[in-house]
Amino acid sequence: MKRNTPAGDRARPETEMTREERLAEALRANLARRKAQARARKAGPGDDNERSEGNE
């Protein structure tokens, strides 16, 4: 729980800021992973082979 302090957010302990930053980074990584999975599903199973054959 957050404590009400006269200084507001600046009085938060450094460990809480680190936790928030860590959670934000984890959320960004999760979003990137989910987007990659969605792109892979949309591309289909045979699309990777077709692209590499066309480049030769």
C-alpha positions, 0 to 999 in steps of 0.5 A, spaced: 500 500 500 502 507 498 503 511 504 500 518 503 506 523 504 507 530 503 512 530 498 508 525 493 511 521 488 518 523 490 518 520 496 517 513 494 523 508 496 527 507 490 526 499 490 518 501 488 521 505 482 525 499 480 519 494 481 515 498 477 520 499 471 521 491 472 514 490 471 514 495 465 519 492 461 516 485 462 510 488 459 513 490 453 517 484 452 510 480 453 507 484 448 513 484 443 512 476 444 505 476 443 505 480 436 511 476 434 506 469 435 500 473 432 505 475 426 507 467 425 500 465 426 498 469 420 503 468 416 502 460 416 506 454 416 509 454 409 511 462 408 518 462 411 520 456 406 517 460 400 520 467 402 527 463 402 526 460 395 524 466 392 531 470 394 535 465 391 
